[in-house]
Amino acid sequence: MKYRLIIAVLLTAIAATNAQPKHTAPKGKLFIIGGGNRTVALMKTLLGTAELGKKDYVAVLPMSSAEPDSSYFLF
């Protein structure tokens, strides 16, 4: 009976250590811009940080506004 308990505890410990997420290197960069003006220098920094290739892409998540479709014009 004691051996079953010991085996159960060991198997649980092994399963718990294997369930830990593996740490991997970041796959990209995140550049967050808050509200307000977007200067030319800020946009150049964004593009320089992105280091875009020909097959890369940028996702733009527009900010909310009380006026429909106004966030597109602010970019």
Backbone as CSV, one residue per row, in Angstrom:
resi,resn,N_x,N_y,N_z,CA_x,CA_y,CA_z,C_x,C_y,C_z
1,MET,0.826,-1.196,0.000,0.000,0.000,0.000,0.872,1.263,0.000
2,LYS,1.968,1.231,0.775,2.857,2.396,0.830,3.514,2.640,-0.522
3,TYR,3.858,1.536,-1.214,4.518,1.678,-2.509,3.601,2.328,-3.527
4,ARG,2.320,2.016,-3.478,1.370,2.636,-4.397,1.278,4.137,-4.168
5,LEU,1.282,4.518,-2.896,1.230,5.949,-2.572,2.490,6.655,-3.055
6,ILE,3.629,6.036,-2.837,4.899,6.627,-3.265,4.935,6.738,-4.796
7,ILE,4.508,5.699,-5.486,4.491,5.721,-6.938,3.526,6.787,-7.449
8,ALA,2.369,6.914,-6.812,1.386,7.925,-7.213,1.961,9.326,-7.033
9,VAL,2.645,9.560,-5.930,3.243,10.872,-5.671,4.341,11.153,-6.693
10,LEU,5.171,10.184,-6.996,6.243,10.368,-7.970,5.684,10.633,-9.367
11,LEU,4.676,9.892,-9.768,4.075,10.115,-11.077,3.426,11.490,-11.172
12,THR,2.800,11.930,-10.102,2.200,13.256,-10.070,3.277,14.331,-10.181
13,ALA,4.383,14.159,-9.481,5.482,15.129,-9.537,6.088,15.177,-10.936
14,ILE,6.257,14.022,-11.558,6.816,13.989,-12.917,5.867,14.657,-13.899
15,ALA,4.578,14.380,-13.776,3.593,15.001,-14.677,3.557,16.512,-14.481
16,ALA,3.678,16.974,-13.241,3.638,18.414,-12.971,4.856,19.122,-13.540
17,THR,6.023,18.504,-13.490,7.217,19.160,-14.031,7.188,19.186,-15.552
18,ASN,6.591,18.197,-16.179,6.489,18.187,-17.638,5.414,19.137,-18.142
19,ALA,4.494,19.547,-17.285,3.402,20.429,-17.694,3.821,21.896,-17.717
20,GLN,5.019,22.210,-17.245,5.478,23.593,-17.214,5.706,24.090,-18.641
21,PRO,5.287,25.344,-18.943,5.495,25.869,-20.298,6.980,26.072,-20.590
22,LYS,7.355,25.800,-21.796,8.738,26.012,-22.228,8.920,27.479,-22.600
23,HIS,10.016,28.066,-22.160,10.298,29.468,-22.476,11.004,29.531,-23.827
24,THR,10.454,30.318,-24.723,11.056,30.484,-26.037,11.390,31.950,-26.261
25,ALA,12.217,32.181,-27.226,12.594,33.558,-27.567,11.384,34.281,-28.160
26,PRO,11.286,35.586,-27.956,10.173,36.345,-28.542,10.169,36.212,-30.064
27,LYS,8.972,36.174,-30.638,8.848,35.997,-32.076,8.686,37.314,-32.815
28,GLY,8.554,38.405,-32.119,8.366,39.687,-32.783,8.523,40.823,-31.792
29,LYS,8.093,41.987,-32.221,8.199,43.178,-31.382,6.837,43.818,-31.256
30,LEU,6.628,44.460,-30.146,5.372,45.144,-29.878,5.684,46.618,-29.659
31,PHE,5.055,47.473,-30.414,5.274,48.923,-30.327,3.920,49.546,-30.040
32,ILE,3.741,50.027,-28.835,2.442,50.558,-28.417,2.490,52.073,-28.425
33,ILE,1.510,52.673,-29.083,1.397,54.127,-29.126,0.076,54.486,-28.469
34,GLY,0.127,55.333,-27.478,-1.093,55.775,-26.798,-1.786,56.885,-27.569
35,GLY,-2.770,57.481,-26.944,-3.499,58.572,-27.589,-2.621,59.793,-27.798
36,GLY,-3.089,60.694,-28.600,-2.343,61.922,-28.839,-1.762,61.974,-30.225
37,ASN,-0.915,62.953,-30.440,-0.321,63.167,-31.761,0.734,62.117,-32.071
38,ARG,0.866,61.800,-33.336,1.896,60.884,-33.809,2.846,61.685,-34.700
39,THR,3.967,62.019,-34.168,4.922,62.827,-34.915,5.614,61.978,-35.986
40,VAL,6.233,62.641,-36.924,6.983,61.949,-37.968,8.117,61.141,-37.342
41,ALA,8.771,61.720,-36.337,9.871,61.026,-35.661,9.375,59.743,-34.993
42,LEU,8.202,59.792,-34.390,7.634,58.606,-33.744,7.338,57.520,-34.774
43,MET,6.773,57.908,-35.913,6.454,56.931,-36.945,7.728,56.346,-37.570
44,LYS,8.783,57.144,-37.704,10.055,56.632,-38.205,10.669,55.643,-37.216
45,THR,10.536,55.940,-35.928,11.017,55.026,-34.897,10.243,53.713,-34.954
46,LEU,8.945,53.798,-35.166,8.114,52.608,-35.297,8.596,51.733,-36.448
47,LEU,8.820,52.332,-37.601,9.269,51.568,-38.771,10.686,51.023,-38.585
48,GLY,11.551,51.793,-37.927,12.907,51.309,-37.660,12.919,50.149,-36.682
49,THR,12.061,50.208,-35.686,11.971,49.133,-34.702,11.396,47.871,-35.329
50,ALA,10.464,48.027,-36.240,9.793,46.881,-36.856,10.730,46.060,-37.733
51,GLU,11.723,46.699,-38.355,12.650,46.011,-39.251,11.878,45.112,-40.224
52,LEU,10.948,45.706,-40.943,10.063,44.948,-41.816,10.789,44.389,-43.036
53,GLY,10.428,43.163,-43.371,10.889,42.542,-44.598,9.772,42.607,-45.632
54,LYS,10.031,42.075,-46.817,9.033,42.151,-47.889,7.772,41.352,-47.578
55,LYS,7.879,40.297,-46.787,6.721,39.465,-46.485,6.141,39.733,-45.094
56,ASP,6.669,40.705,-44.390,6.168,41.045,-43.060,4.936,41.929,-43.160
57,TYR,4.249,42.075,-42.055,3.052,42.902,-42.021,2.958,43.652,-40.693
58,VAL,2.103,44.657,-40.673,1.860,45.462,-39.480,0.376,45.384,-39.169
59,ALA,0.042,45.216,-37.907,-1.355,45.231,-37.476,-1.616,46.561,-36.780
60,VAL,-2.628,47.263,-37.225,-3.000,48.542,-36.628,-4.335,48.338,-35.912
61,LEU,-4.332,48.571,-34.634,-5.553,48.472,-33.841,-5.999,49.893,-33.518
62,PRO,-6.991,50.396,-34.222,-7.376,51.796,-34.044,-7.966,52.064,-32.663
63,MET,-7.797,53.306,-32.232,-8.347,53.689,-30.940,-9.836,53.955,-31.074
64,SER,-10.534,53.899,-29.976,-11.974,54.146,-30.007,-12.259,55.648,-30.060
65,SER,-13.433,55.969,-30.572,-13.837,57.359,-30.697,-15.358,57.437,-30.674
66,ALA,-15.870,58.575,-30.324,-17.317,58.778,-30.354,-17.820,58.935,-31.781
67,GLU,-16.911,59.304,-32.696,-17.284,59.488,-34.095,-16.906,58.244,-34.892
68,PRO,-17.825,57.691,-35.671,-17.518,56.490,-36.456,-16.388,56.736,-37.458
69,ASP,-15.492,55.774,-37.558,-14.390,55.776,-38.524,-13.407,56.931,-38.359
70,SER,-13.419,57.640,-37.262,-12.477,58.749,-37.096,-11.081,58.256,-36.748
71,SER,-10.947,57.063,-36.176,-9.622,56.578,-35.780,-8.744,56.311,-37.001
72,TYR,-9.320,55.977,-38.126,-8.544,55.731,-39.336,-7.820,56.996,-39.790
73,PHE,-8.473,58.122,-39.676,-7.902,59.388,-40.149,-6.791,59.884,-39.236
74,LEU,-6.726,59.403,-37.993,-5.698,59.842,-37.063,-4.362,59.142,-37.309
75,PHE,-4.373,58.058,-38.070,-3.149,57.324,-38.330,-2.373,57.968,-39.399
